[in-house]
Amino acid sequence: MAQIFKPAMNTVCTVSIFVGAVVPFAILFTGSRITRGPLNTKVENPLDQPAPFSHKHHAYELGLDCRFCHTGVEDNAQAGLPATEVCMTCHSQIWTNSPNLEAIRKSWESNTPIQWNKVNTVPDFVYFNHSIHVARGIVCNNCHGPVNKMPMTWKGEDFRMMWCLECHKDPSKYLYKDDAHPELTPKQQVFNFYKKLAAGDPLTPEEQELADGLPQLVPPDKTHEGVALMKERGINVKQLKDCYICHH
Protein backbone atom coordinates (compact mmCIF):
# COMPACT_ATOMS: atom_id res chain seq x y z
CA MET A 1 0.00 0.00 0.00
CA ALA A 2 1.35 3.45 -0.95
CA GLN A 3 2.30 5.83 1.86
CA ILE A 4 -0.42 8.46 2.27
CA PHE A 5 1.58 11.12 4.14
CA LYS A 6 5.06 12.20 3.22
CA PRO A 7 7.79 12.17 5.89
CA ALA A 8 7.74 15.97 5.88
CA MET A 9 4.32 15.85 7.51
CA ASN A 10 5.96 14.82 10.78
CA THR A 11 7.72 18.17 10.84
CA VAL A 12 4.53 19.99 9.83
CA CYS A 13 2.58 18.35 12.67
CA THR A 14 5.29 19.15 15.22
CA VAL A 15 5.43 22.79 14.13
CA SER A 16 1.63 23.13 14.12
CA ILE A 17 1.40 21.80 17.68
CA PHE A 18 4.08 24.22 18.82
CA VAL A 19 2.43 27.17 17.05
CA GLY A 20 -0.98 26.21 18.43
CA ALA A 21 0.44 26.27 21.94
CA VAL A 22 2.43 29.47 21.59
CA VAL A 23 0.13 31.70 19.54
CA PRO A 24 -2.60 32.17 22.23
CA PHE A 25 0.02 33.25 24.76
CA ALA A 26 1.61 35.56 22.17
CA ILE A 27 -1.77 37.16 21.47
CA LEU A 28 -2.46 37.65 25.18
CA PHE A 29 1.00 39.10 25.76
CA THR A 30 0.73 41.45 22.79
CA GLY A 31 -2.74 42.58 23.84
CA SER A 32 -1.53 43.18 27.39
CA ARG A 33 1.43 45.27 26.16
CA ILE A 34 -0.86 47.36 23.95
CA THR A 35 -3.48 48.02 26.64
CA ARG A 36 -0.79 48.89 29.19
CA GLY A 37 1.31 50.91 26.75
CA PRO A 38 1.37 54.72 26.36
CA LEU A 39 -0.91 54.54 23.31
CA ASN A 40 -3.75 53.42 25.57
CA THR A 41 -2.78 54.71 29.02
CA LYS A 42 -1.51 58.09 27.69
CA VAL A 43 1.44 57.91 30.11
CA GLU A 44 4.14 60.44 29.18
CA ASN A 45 1.93 61.88 26.42
CA PRO A 46 1.41 65.62 27.01
CA LEU A 47 -2.14 66.87 26.41
CA ASP A 48 -2.97 70.02 24.50
CA GLN A 49 -4.31 72.74 26.77
CA PRO A 50 -6.11 76.04 26.13
CA ALA A 51 -2.92 77.71 27.35
CA PRO A 52 0.49 75.98 27.35
CA PHE A 53 1.07 75.88 31.10
CA SER A 54 4.55 74.78 32.20
CA HIS A 55 5.04 73.24 35.65
CA LYS A 56 8.78 73.38 35.03
CA HIS A 57 8.66 77.16 34.64
CA HIS A 58 6.07 78.01 37.31
CA ALA A 59 6.79 75.47 40.05
CA TYR A 60 10.51 74.82 39.52
CA GLU A 61 12.03 77.94 37.98
CA LEU A 62 9.74 80.50 39.67
CA GLY A 63 9.13 78.45 42.83
CA LEU A 64 5.35 78.92 42.97
CA ASP A 65 3.71 76.81 45.67
CA CYS A 66 1.58 73.94 44.30
CA ARG A 67 -1.32 75.16 46.44
CA PHE A 68 -1.47 78.48 44.62
CA CYS A 69 -3.12 76.72 41.65
CA HIS A 70 -4.30 73.45 43.21
CA THR A 71 -6.24 75.07 46.02
CA GLY A 72 -8.07 71.95 47.16
CA VAL A 73 -5.13 69.59 47.54
CA GLU A 74 -4.81 70.08 51.33
CA ASP A 75 -8.44 69.74 52.37
CA ASN A 76 -10.41 68.05 49.57
CA ALA A 77 -10.51 64.87 47.55
CA GLN A 78 -9.87 66.88 44.37
CA ALA A 79 -6.71 68.95 44.05
CA GLY A 80 -8.53 71.39 41.79
CA LEU A 81 -7.48 73.22 38.64
CA PRO A 82 -6.61 76.93 38.50
CA ALA A 83 -9.46 79.32 37.83
CA THR A 84 -8.95 82.16 35.38
CA GLU A 85 -8.71 84.57 38.31
CA VAL A 86 -5.71 82.66 39.64
CA CYS A 87 -3.88 82.95 36.33
CA MET A 88 -4.73 86.64 36.04
CA THR A 89 -3.28 87.33 39.48
CA CYS A 90 0.05 87.49 37.69
CA HIS A 91 -0.83 87.75 34.01
CA SER A 92 -2.85 90.92 34.35
CA GLN A 93 0.56 92.48 35.02
CA ILE A 94 3.11 90.37 33.12
CA TRP A 95 3.07 88.81 29.64
CA THR A 96 -0.19 90.67 29.09
CA ASN A 97 0.04 90.45 25.29
CA SER A 98 1.51 86.97 24.94
CA PRO A 99 -0.31 84.95 22.24
CA ASN A 100 0.10 81.88 24.44
CA LEU A 101 -2.27 83.46 26.96
CA GLU A 102 -5.01 84.47 24.53
CA ALA A 103 -7.38 81.81 25.88
CA ILE A 104 -6.85 83.08 29.42
CA ARG A 105 -7.60 86.67 28.42
CA LYS A 106 -10.74 85.67 26.53
CA SER A 107 -11.91 83.65 29.54
CA TRP A 108 -11.35 86.70 31.76
CA GLU A 109 -13.09 89.14 29.42
CA SER A 110 -16.10 86.90 28.80
CA ASN A 111 -16.36 85.71 32.42
CA THR A 112 -16.38 82.13 31.12
CA PRO A 113 -14.43 79.43 33.01
CA ILE A 114 -11.47 78.08 31.12
CA GLN A 115 -11.81 74.40 30.22
CA TRP A 116 -8.57 72.64 31.12
CA ASN A 117 -8.08 69.11 29.79
CA LYS A 118 -7.62 66.75 32.75
CA VAL A 119 -4.39 64.82 32.52
CA ASN A 120 -5.06 62.42 35.40
CA THR A 121 -8.40 60.72 35.93
CA VAL A 122 -9.64 57.62 37.71
CA PRO A 123 -12.80 55.61 36.92
CA ASP A 124 -16.09 56.65 38.52
CA PHE A 125 -16.04 53.57 40.73
CA VAL A 126 -12.72 54.59 42.29
CA TYR A 127 -12.49 57.11 45.12
CA PHE A 128 -9.20 58.93 45.59
CA ASN A 129 -8.60 61.63 48.19
CA HIS A 130 -5.65 63.95 47.65
CA SER A 131 -5.77 65.50 51.10
CA ILE A 132 -5.30 62.27 53.06
CA HIS A 133 -2.26 61.28 50.99
CA VAL A 134 -0.59 64.67 51.36
CA ALA A 135 -1.37 64.72 55.08
CA ARG A 136 0.49 61.43 55.53
CA GLY A 137 3.56 62.62 53.62
CA ILE A 138 3.13 61.26 50.10
CA VAL A 139 4.94 63.60 47.70
CA CYS A 140 3.04 64.53 44.53
CA ASN A 141 5.82 63.14 42.30
CA ASN A 142 5.18 59.63 43.61
CA CYS A 143 1.95 59.54 41.61
CA HIS A 144 2.29 62.33 39.06
CA GLY A 145 5.87 61.83 37.92
CA PRO A 146 8.54 64.56 37.63
CA VAL A 147 6.13 67.52 37.49
CA ASN A 148 9.06 69.81 38.27
CA LYS A 149 10.53 68.88 34.87
CA MET A 150 7.37 69.07 32.75
CA PRO A 151 7.23 71.94 30.22
CA MET A 152 3.80 70.53 29.32
CA THR A 153 2.02 68.26 31.79
CA TRP A 154 1.82 64.57 31.05
CA LYS A 155 0.50 61.57 32.93
CA GLY A 156 3.20 60.08 35.15
CA GLU A 157 1.58 56.71 35.99
CA ASP A 158 -1.22 54.60 34.57
CA PHE A 159 -2.96 54.24 37.97
CA ARG A 160 -3.61 50.50 37.70
CA MET A 161 -5.05 48.91 40.85
CA MET A 162 -1.95 46.72 41.22
CA TRP A 163 0.20 49.87 41.20
CA CYS A 164 -1.91 51.48 43.95
CA LEU A 165 -1.81 48.33 46.05
CA GLU A 166 1.99 48.28 45.99
CA CYS A 167 1.87 51.32 48.23
CA HIS A 168 -1.19 50.32 50.24
CA LYS A 169 0.41 46.99 51.17
CA ASP A 170 3.56 48.68 52.46
CA PRO A 171 3.33 52.49 52.63
CA SER A 172 6.45 52.63 54.81
CA LYS A 173 8.51 52.64 51.58
CA TYR A 174 6.90 55.79 50.25
CA LEU A 175 6.52 58.11 53.25
CA TYR A 176 8.55 61.27 52.88
CA LYS A 177 10.50 62.71 55.78
CA ASP A 178 12.68 65.79 55.61
CA ASP A 179 15.37 65.26 58.22
CA ALA A 180 16.47 68.87 57.81
CA HIS A 181 13.05 70.14 58.95
CA PRO A 182 11.67 67.73 61.57
CA GLU A 183 9.59 70.56 63.07
CA LEU A 184 7.32 70.59 60.01
CA THR A 185 4.21 68.44 59.73
CA PRO A 186 4.25 65.70 57.05
CA LYS A 187 2.04 67.89 54.84
CA GLN A 188 4.34 70.88 55.24
CA GLN A 189 7.35 68.70 54.46
CA VAL A 190 5.73 67.61 51.17
CA PHE A 191 5.42 71.18 49.92
CA ASN A 192 8.76 72.18 51.36
CA PHE A 193 10.29 69.50 49.12
CA TYR A 194 9.36 71.62 46.09
CA LYS A 195 10.80 74.72 47.73
CA LYS A 196 14.08 72.84 48.07
CA LEU A 197 14.00 71.94 44.38
CA ALA A 198 13.36 75.55 43.35
CA ALA A 199 16.09 76.83 45.65
CA GLY A 200 18.61 74.29 44.39
CA ASP A 201 19.24 72.91 47.87
CA PRO A 202 21.21 69.66 48.23
CA LEU A 203 19.00 66.57 47.97
CA THR A 204 19.26 63.17 49.60
CA PRO A 205 19.35 60.14 47.24
CA GLU A 206 15.67 59.47 48.01
CA GLU A 207 14.75 63.09 47.25
CA GLN A 208 16.69 62.96 43.99
CA GLU A 209 14.68 59.90 42.97
CA LEU A 210 11.48 61.85 43.60
CA ALA A 211 12.79 64.82 41.62
CA ASP A 212 13.56 62.48 38.71
CA GLY A 213 10.05 61.05 38.76
CA LEU A 214 10.97 57.73 40.32
CA PRO A 215 8.88 56.42 43.23
CA GLN A 216 10.54 57.13 46.55
CA LEU A 217 11.73 53.86 48.01
CA VAL A 218 13.19 53.82 51.50
CA PRO A 219 16.54 51.95 51.46
CA PRO A 220 16.57 48.56 53.25
CA ASP A 221 18.79 49.95 55.99
CA LYS A 222 16.13 52.59 56.78
CA THR A 223 13.10 50.31 56.77
CA HIS A 224 12.67 50.78 60.51
CA GLU A 225 12.30 54.52 59.95
CA GLY A 226 9.42 53.97 57.53
CA VAL A 227 7.68 51.65 59.99
CA ALA A 228 8.12 54.22 62.75
CA LEU A 229 6.64 56.92 60.51
CA MET A 230 3.60 54.74 59.86
CA LYS A 231 2.90 54.48 63.57
CA GLU A 232 3.63 58.17 64.12
CA ARG A 233 1.26 59.23 61.33
CA GLY A 234 -1.52 56.81 62.26
CA ILE A 235 -1.42 54.61 59.15
CA ASN A 236 -3.28 51.30 59.50
CA VAL A 237 -2.03 48.97 56.74
CA LYS A 238 -4.72 46.39 57.41
CA GLN A 239 -7.35 49.03 56.80
CA LEU A 240 -5.62 50.26 53.64
CA LYS A 241 -6.03 46.82 52.05
CA ASP A 242 -9.82 46.79 52.53
CA CYS A 243 -11.75 47.19 49.28
CA TYR A 244 -13.99 49.93 50.66
CA ILE A 245 -11.02 52.30 51.04
CA CYS A 246 -11.12 53.00 47.29
CA HIS A 247 -14.45 51.48 46.25
CA HIS A 248 -17.31 53.05 48.23
N, C-alpha and C positions, 0 to 999 in steps of 0.2 A: 504494500500500500504506500502511495506517495506521501511524503511529509507535507502536512497542511501548512504549518507555520515555519518560517525560516528561522535560523538560529539568531538572527538579529532581533527577533521579537522578544527574546529574553532580556536584552538590554532595554528595549522599549518599555516592557512591563516594569522593570526595576526603576527606570527613570520616572514613569508615570506615577508609581506609588510614592516615590520621594517627593515629586512635585505636588501630588495631592495632599501630602502631609504638611508640606512647607507653605504652600500658597495661602491657606486660611490665616496662618500666623503672620505672614508677610502683609496681608491685607489689613489685619487688625493693628499691626504695628504701624503701618503707613497711615492708617486712619487716625490712630492715636497721636502720631507726630503732627499731623495736619491740624487736628482740633486743638492741640496744645501749643501750636506754633504761633508766632506773631501775626500771621495772616488772619487767624481767627480770634486770638486773645487781644490783639492790638498792643501787646507789650512792646515798649520802645518805639512805638509809632506816634509821633507828635500829631495832635489834632489841629485843624485850622480853627482859629478863633476870630471873633469880630475885630479884636485888636491883638496884635502879636505881643502878648505879655511874656516877659522873660523873668523867671525866678532867679536865674543866675545874676542878672543885673540888679533886680530890686532887693532880693533877700541876701545875696552874697556880696555883691560889689557895693551896694548902698547900705546894707545892714538893716533893712526894714524888718521889724518884728512880724513873724507869721500871723500874729493875732490882729494886726492892723487890717488885713484883708479877710482873713478867716476868723470872723468875730465870734463864731459859735463853738470853736474847737475846745474851749475850756469847760463849757457848761452844758453843751447840747450834744445830741447824737450826731447831728450834721455839723461839719466844720464851717459850712457856708461859703458862698462866693462873693467877691466884692461888688457892692452896689456902685452905680455910676457916681454917686456922691463921694464915695471913698476915693475913686480914681481922680476925681476933680479936686480933691483936697490939695493935691500937688499940681495937677495938670491944668488948673485954671491959671497957674502962675508960670509954669515951665513947659516947654515944648508945646506951646499953645497952638501952633500952626502945623504941627507934624502930621503928614498924611496918614501915618500909622494910627493916629488917634482920632481919625474922622468919625468912626463909629461911636466912640465915647462922646464926642461933642454933639453928635446928632441925638444920642440918647438923652443928653443933658438938656438940649434945647427943646426937644419934644416931650420931655418928662415921661419917657418910655423906658422901662427897665431893659438893660442890655442882656441879650440872651447868650450866655457863655455855653460852650459845648463841654459837658461833663466828661472828664478824662477817666475818672474812676467811679464805677457803679457796682452794686451788688444786686442779686435778684431780689424780687419783692418778698420772698419767703425767708430772707436772711436779715437779721437785725444786727447792725454794727453801731457801737457808740464810741465816738471819738473821745469824749471827755474822760471816760473811765480808763482808757488806754493811756492817755497823756498823764492823768493823775497818778498812775502807777509807775510812770517813768519809761514809757515806750516812745522812743524818738521817731519822728515822722518818717525819716529815711528808711526805717525798718520795713515799712509797708509801701512807701511811695517812691523808693529809689533815690538816686542822688539829685534831689530837687535843687540843691545849691549849684548844680552844674548844668541845669536845663535852660537853654536859651528859649526853647518852646517846650511846654510841658508834655511829657509822655507818661504812659502807664508803666509803673516800675515792676509790678507783679501781676500775675493773672488771678490771684485771689481764689485759687481752688481750695476746697474744704480741707484737703490733706495738708496744704500749706499752712492754713490757719491752725490746724490741730498740732502741728509741729511746735508751735509756741504754747498753745494751751496745755499740752502734755508736760511741758517743762519750761515755764516762763523764766526760770532763774537764769537761762542763757541770754535772755534778751533785755533784761532790766538795766537801764542806764544809771550810772552813778558817777557824779563828778567829784572826784576826791579833792579837787582844789577848792570846791565850794560846798562843804558838807552842811553848811547852815541853811542852804536852800532846800525847799521842798522838792520832791521828785518832779512835779510839774514845772517848777521854776528852773530846775536843772535841764529839762528838755529844751526849753527855749533859750537858755543860756548857752547851750551847745552851739546854736546858730550864731550867737553873738561872738563866740570864740572863733568860728570859721571866718566871719566877716572881719574880725580884728587880726586874723593871721596868727593867733596864739598857738603855741606848741600843742600837739595832739598826742594822746596815747595811741598805741596800736589799735585798740578797740574803737576809739573815736575816728581814726583814719579810715577804718573799714566802713563805718557809717557814712563818712563824708564821700567815700567812693561808691556808695550805693549797695554795699554788701551788708547782709544782716549781721548785727552785732552778736558775736558769740563769745561768751565769757571763757577764757582759757581754762583748761582742766585744773591748773593749779589755783584757780580762783573760784572754783565751783562753790566752795563753802560761803563765799561772799554773796553769790547769787541766792543761795538758799536762805541766808540771813536776811537779805533784802525782801524776799517773799514774805517772811514772817513779820518783818518790820512794816511792810506796806499792806498787810492784811490780805494776801492773795491765797485763796483756797483752791489748790489744783484739782481736787476731787470735784468741786463745784464747776470749774471751768470745762470739765469734760462732759458735763450733762448737756443733752441735746437742747434743752430749753434756753440755754444761755444765748444761743444764736437764732434758734427757731421758736418763736413765741406762738 
